Amino acid sequence: MTRKYFGTDGIRGRANTEPMTAETSMRVAMAAAGLFKRGDHRHRVVIGKDTRLSGYMIEPALTAGFVAKGMDVILLGPLPTPAVAMLTKSLRADMGVMISASHNPYQDNGIKLFGPDGNKLSDELELQIEARMDGDWADDHAPADELGRASRLEDSIGRYVEYAKATYPSGSNLEGLRVVVDCANGAAYKVAPTVLWELGAEVIPVAVNPNGRNINTRCGATYPHLMQETVLLHQADIGIALDGDADRLIMADEKGKKIDGDQLMALVAQSWAKSGKLRGNALVATVMSNLGMERYLGQNNIKLIRTPVGDRYVVEAMREQGCNVGGEQSGHIVLSDYCTTGDGLIAALQVLSVIRESGRKASEVCSVFKPVPQILQNVKAPGSVLELAAVRDVIAKSEAKLGSGGRFVIRKSGTEPLVRVMAEGDDGALVQQLVNDICDAVRAAV
């Protein structure tokens, strides 16, 4: 069934234009409330957000929708997406909401929904919410004496700080480690430096002064250069870069070399396998993860289970296969022993624990495998262009040229009006040429 509102990670778009308007936000809340009000107990929903200016519009609209349906609202304020998921479960809420467009610029915003177990909603539930949004249920509002209430959880930051610290191995700390942490002027601007400092690290925080318009602007996981430069400037031992809602992680070693999600996942999986902690003897990753990682894992008798793009699909496969490590090359890393969704800070703590235990430098520990040349290019075009005969013909010829020495992943973006063309193989020059040919064909067809 075609989706009208939801993409691969909730609802997302330009703020104050459909679907990210106050009106639609209220309808999302009212439709979701109708789906999650089950039983006679007093229902509650927790709402967190990142630091975007438009959060001041969307938060009260969602609140009004839930209150109108008789649900109590607990406002968390700026807090990472994984913290909202954790508090949804901890506070025994019926559902949770995160207001964020993750790594997108400040002009965008989004709505991510969680069930009472702290997991993102399935495709089926999202489609049910969409159907309710376009329905007419004015007679389903709560009576005047059963309206919900809204309150603010004053210690939401403290709760998450203590939870994150508890995931670091007991009896160990970060003393003597100089750490750069880039918070993208986003949701983790308070919690991430606090957690690292309280664990004993010397913390050099950057991008921790949000003003509503500077989230993800030349900083954070999608622009790791600031973190890398700061590591070199301060001669730090390691760098951590989070994105706007802190569910994504990119790191850098003491030489300022970028460490992507594939290397970080492989490092954790290898460490957990050695300690007997890796469940399912497998790592779950998406079709975008590097072929070099797949080869490396195979050499170490660890299976790689691939999923479609989106950390929600990674989590679903992890549950089905009984795995506890998964994620995406882009830095969404899910460690289900600790969290139900990607958590950049908690993943970083696990990487830091491996480094500390090894007694070696990050550059000696974190380059786990040699990546296969991989090229990803984005073309501004509707996804329907991939169905055109001219484009399909170029794709087929490119696949034949690449043969068994590599692979393609060509898809429409679930969050932006883009076609993403990825190819990888041992012959880097050939890979680049084939990607260029496909992108040219897409542009010509628009």
C-alpha positions in Angstrom: 0.0 0.0 0.0 1.3 3.5 -0.9 2.2 5.6 2.1 1.0 9.2 2.3 2.7 10.4 5.4 5.2 7.9 6.8 8.6 7.3 5.2 11.5 5.0 6.3 11.8 6.8 9.6 8.5 8.3 10.7 7.0 11.4 9.1 9.4 14.0 7.8 9.3 17.2 5.8 9.9 21.0 5.6 8.6 22.7 8.7 5.2 24.5 8.4 4.5 22.8 5.0 2.6 19.5 4.7 3.0 17.1 6.3 5.0 18.9 9.0 2.3 21.5 9.9 0.6 22.1 13.3 -2.7 20.8 11.9 -1.2 17.5 10.6 0.8 17.0 13.7 -2.3 17.3 15.8 -4.0 14.7 13.5 -1.1 12.4 13.9 -1.5 12.6 17.7 -5.2 12.0 17.6 -5.0 9.1 15.2 -2.2 7.4 17.2 -4.0 8.0 20.5 -7.1 6.2 19.1 -4.9 3.3 18.2 -2.9 3.1 21.5 -5.7 3.7 24.0 -6.3 0.2 25.1 -8.0 -0.6 28.4 -9.5 1.5 31.1 -6.3 2.7 32.7 -5.1 6.3 32.6 -3.1 6.5 29.3 0.1 8.5 28.9 2.5 9.4 26.1 6.0 10.9 26.4 7.2 13.5 24.0 10.8 14.5 23.4 12.4 16.7 20.8 15.7 18.0 19.4 16.7 21.7 19.2 15.0 22.8 16.0 13.0 26.1 16.0 9.9 24.3 14.6 9.8 22.1 17.7 8.1 24.9 19.5 5.2 24.6 16.9 5.0 20.8 16.7 5.3 19.9 20.4 2.2 21.9 21.5 0.2 20.6 18.4 1.0 17.0 19.3 0.2 17.7 22.9 -3.2 19.2 22.0 -4.1 16.1 19.9 -3.2 13.7 22.7 -5.0 15.7 25.4 -8.1 15.9 23.2 -8.2 12.1 23.1 -7.8 11.8 26.8 -4.1 10.9 27.1 -1.8 12.5 29.6 1.3 14.0 28.1 4.8 14.0 29.7 7.1 16.5 28.1 10.8 15.6 28.1 12.3 18.6 26.4 15.4 18.3 24.2 16.7 14.7 24.6 18.2 12.0 22.2 15.8 9.8 20.3 17.1 6.7 22.2 16.4 8.4 25.5 12.8 8.9 24.5 12.5 5.2 23.6 14.0 4.2 26.9 11.8 6.5 28.9 8.7 5.4 27.1 9.3 1.9 28.5 10.7 3.1 31.9 7.7 5.3 32.6 5.2 2.6 31.5 3.8 5.0 28.8 1.4 3.7 26.2 3.6 5.3 23.5 6.4 7.7 22.9 7.1 10.5 20.4 10.3 12.1 19.2 10.1 15.4 17.3 13.2 15.4 15.0 14.4 15.2 11.4 17.6 13.5 12.6 20.5 14.6 10.4 18.4 17.0 8.2 18.9 20.8 8.2 17.0 22.8 10.8 14.3 23.8 8.2 13.0 20.2 8.3 11.4 18.3 11.1 9.8 15.0 11.7 7.8 12.8 14.0 9.0 9.4 15.2 6.6 7.1 17.1 7.4 4.4 19.6 5.2 1.7 21.1 5.0 0.9 24.8 8.0 -1.5 24.4 10.2 1.4 23.2 10.4 0.0 19.6 9.5 2.0 16.5 6.2 1.1 15.0 5.8 -1.5 12.3 4.7 -0.7 8.8 1.3 -2.2 9.6 0.7 0.1 12.6 1.9 3.2 10.6 -0.6 2.4 7.9 -3.4 2.1 10.4 -2.5 5.5 11.8 -2.5 6.9 8.2 -6.0 5.5 7.7 -7.2 7.1 10.9 -5.6 10.4 10.0 -7.8 10.7 6.9 -10.9 9.4 8.6 -13.6 11.3 10.4 -13.7 10.6 14.1 -14.8 13.9 15.6 -17.3 12.0 17.8 -14.4 10.0 19.3 -13.0 12.9 21.3 -12.7 12.6 25.1 -15.6 14.1 27.2 -14.8 17.4 28.9 -14.2 15.6 32.2 -11.8 13.1 30.7 -9.4 15.3 28.9 -5.7 14.6 29.3 -3.2 16.7 31.2 0.3 17.8 30.2 3.3 18.0 32.6 7.1 18.2 32.3 9.5 15.6 33.5 12.1 17.7 35.2 14.7 15.0 35.7 14.6 13.5 32.1 18.2 14.4 31.4 19.4 13.0 34.7 17.5 9.7 34.1 19.2 9.2 30.8 22.6 10.2 32.0 22.5 7.6 34.7 21.2 5.0 32.3 23.9 5.6 29.7 26.7 5.5 32.4 25.4 2.1 33.6 26.0 0.6 30.2 29.8 1.2 30.5 31.6 -1.8 32.0 31.5 -1.7 35.8 34.9 -1.3 37.5 36.2 0.7 34.6 36.3 4.3 33.7 37.6 6.8 31.1 40.2 8.5 33.3 43.2 9.8 31.4 41.3 9.8 28.1 40.9 13.1 26.2 37.7 12.9 24.2 36.2 15.3 21.7 32.4 15.1 21.4 30.5 17.0 18.7 26.9 17.1 19.6 25.7 18.7 16.3 24.0 21.5 18.3 21.3 18.9 18.8 19.5 16.8 21.3 22.6 15.5 23.1 24.2 18.8 23.7 23.8 18.4 27.5 23.8 14.7 28.1 26.7 13.5 26.0 29.4 15.7 27.6 28.0 15.0 31.0 28.1 11.2 30.6 31.7 11.3 29.3 32.9 13.7 32.1 31.2 11.7 34.9 32.9 8.6 33.6 36.2 10.3 34.1 37.2 11.6 30.6 38.7 15.0 29.9 35.9 16.3 27.6 36.3 18.8 24.8 32.7 19.6 23.7 31.9 21.2 20.4 28.6 22.2 18.7 26.9 22.4 22.1 25.2 25.8 21.7 21.9 25.3 19.9 20.0 28.3 18.8 17.2 26.6 16.9 18.8 27.1 13.5 22.3 25.6 13.8 21.5 21.9 14.3 23.7 19.8 11.9 25.2 22.9 10.4 28.8 22.1 9.5 29.0 19.9 12.5 27.9 16.5 13.8 27.9 13.0 12.3 27.1 14.2 8.8 29.9 16.7 8.9 32.6 15.0 10.9 35.4 17.4 9.7 34.8 19.6 12.7 35.3 16.7 15.1 38.3 15.5 13.2 40.0 18.9 13.2 39.3 19.4 16.9 40.9 16.0 17.7 44.1 17.1 16.0 44.0 20.6 17.4 43.7 19.4 21.0 45.7 16.2 20.5 42.8 14.2 21.7 42.8 10.4 22.0 39.5 10.0 20.1 36.6 11.9 18.7 32.8 11.3 18.8 30.3 13.0 16.5 26.6 12.6 17.0 23.8 13.8 14.7 20.9 16.0 15.5 18.9 13.5 17.5 22.0 11.5 18.7 20.9 8.1 17.2 23.9 8.2 14.8 27.6 8.0 15.5 30.8 8.6 13.6 34.2 8.6 15.3 37.8 9.6 14.6 41.0 8.2 15.9 43.9 10.2 17.5 45.2 10.9 13.9 41.9 12.5 12.9 41.0 9.6 10.7 37.2 9.0 10.3 35.8 5.7 11.6 32.4 4.9 10.1 29.5 2.8 11.3 30.7 -0.4 9.5 34.1 -0.3 11.3 32.5 0.4 14.7 29.9 -2.4 14.3 32.6 -4.8 13.2 34.8 -3.8 16.2 32.0 -4.3 18.7 30.8 -7.6 17.1 34.4 -9.0 17.1 34.9 -8.0 20.8 31.5 -9.4 21.9 32.2 -12.6 19.9 35.5 -13.2 21.8 33.8 -12.6 25.1 30.8 -14.9 24.3 28.4 -12.0 24.4 27.5 -11.9 20.7 24.1 -13.5 20.3 23.2 -15.4 17.2 26.9 -15.3 16.1 25.8 -12.6 13.6 25.8 -8.9 12.9 22.7 -7.4 11.3 23.4 -4.5 8.8 21.7 -3.0 5.8 22.4 -3.4 2.1 24.6 -0.3 2.3 27.3 -1.9 4.5 30.6 -2.4 2.8 31.5 -5.7 1.1 34.8 -5.5 3.0 33.0 -5.9 6.3 31.1 -8.9 5.0 34.3 -10.6 4.0 36.0 -9.8 7.3 33.1 -11.1 9.3 33.1 -14.3 7.3 36.8 -14.8 7.9 36.0 -14.6 11.7 33.0 -17.0 11.4 30.5 -14.2 12.1 27.5 -14.1 9.8 26.3 -10.9 8.2 22.5 -10.5 7.9 21.5 -7.8 5.5 18.2 -5.8 5.6 16.7 -2.9 3.7 17.9 0.6 4.6 16.5 1.9 7.9 17.4 1.1 11.5 13.8 0.0 12.0 14.3 -2.9 9.6 17.6 -3.7 11.3 15.9 -3.9 14.7 13.1 -6.2 13.3 15.7 -8.6 11.9 17.7 -8.5 15.1 14.6 -9.6 17.0 13.7 -12.3 14.5 17.2 -13.7 14.4 18.0 -13.3 18.1 20.9 -10.9 17.5 22.1 -8.1 19.7 24.4 -6.1 17.4 23.2 -4.3 14.3 23.2 -1.0 12.5 24.0 1.0 9.5 27.2 2.3 7.8 25.9 5.8 8.4 26.3 5.3 12.1 23.0 4.0 13.4 24.3 1.3 15.8 21.8 -0.8 17.7 23.0 -2.7 20.8 19.8 -4.4 21.9 21.3 -5.4 25.3 21.0 -1.7 26.2 18.6 0.0 23.8 15.7 -0.6 21.3 17.0 1.8 18.7 20.2 3.4 17.5 22.0 5.1 20.3 25.2 7.0 19.3 26.3 7.7 22.8 25.9 4.2 24.2 27.6 2.8 21.0 30.5 5.2 21.6 30.9 4.0 25.2 31.1 0.4 24.0 33.8 1.3 21.5 35.7 3.3 24.2 35.5 0.2 26.5 37.2 -1.9 23.8 39.9 0.6 23.3 40.6 0.9 27.1 40.6 -2.8 27.5 43.1 -3.2 24.7 45.5 -0.7 26.1 46.3 0.5 22.6 45.5 3.7 20.6 42.3 4.1 18.7 44.1 4.0 15.3 45.4 0.5 16.2 42.1 -0.8 17.3 39.3 0.8 15.2 40.5 0.1 11.6 39.1 -3.5 11.7 38.9 -4.3 8.0 40.0 -2.9 4.6 36.9 -1.4 2.9 36.1 -2.3 -0.7 35.9 0.8 -2.9 32.3 2.1 -2.6 30.7 5.0 -4.3 27.4 6.6 -3.3 25.9 9.5 -5.3 22.5 11.1 -4.8 20.5 12.6 -7.6 17.6 14.9 -7.1 14.8 13.0 -8.8 11.5 11.3 -8.0 11.7 7.6 -7.2 9.4 6.8 -10.1 12.3 7.5 -12.5 13.8 4.1 -11.7 10.8 2.5 -13.5 11.6 4.2 -16.8 12.9 1.9 -19.5 15.9 4.1 -20.4 17.1 4.1 -16.8 16.5 0.4 -16.3 18.5 -0.4 -19.4 21.6 1.5 -18.2 21.3 -0.2 -14.8 21.2 -3.6 -16.4 24.2 -2.9 -18.6 26.1 -1.6 -15.6 25.3 -4.6 -13.5 26.6 -6.9 -16.3 29.9 -4.9 -16.5 30.5 -5.1 -12.8 29.7 -8.8 -12.7 30.3 -10.9 -9.6 33.1 -8.6 -8.4 30.8 -6.2 -6.7 27.2 -5.1 -6.3 24.8 -2.2 -6.7 22.1 -0.7 -4.4 19.9 1.7 -6.2 16.9 3.1 -4.4 14.7 6.1 -3.8 15.3 7.9 -0.5 12.7 7.4 2.2 13.3 10.8 3.7 14.2 13.1 0.8 13.3 13.5 -2.9 16.4 11.8 -4.0 17.5 8.7 -5.9 20.5 7.1 -4.2 23.0 5.1 -6.4 25.5 3.0 -4.6 28.0 0.6 -6.1 31.1 -1.2 -4.8 33.7 -3.6 -6.1 37.4 -4.3 -6.1 38.0 -2.1 -9.3 37.4 1.4 -7.9 37.7 3.1 -11.3 35.1 0.9 -12.9 32.8 1.4 -9.9 33.0 5.2 -10.3 32.3 5.1 -14.0 29.3 2.9 -13.6 27.8 5.1 -10.9 28.4 8.1 -13.1 26.6 6.4 -16.0 23.5 5.5 -13.9 23.3 9.0 -12.4 23.6 10.6 -15.8 20.7 8.4 -17.0 18.6 9.4 -14.0 19.3 13.1 -14.6 18.5 12.8 -18.3 15.2 11.2 -17.5 13.9 13.9 -15.1 
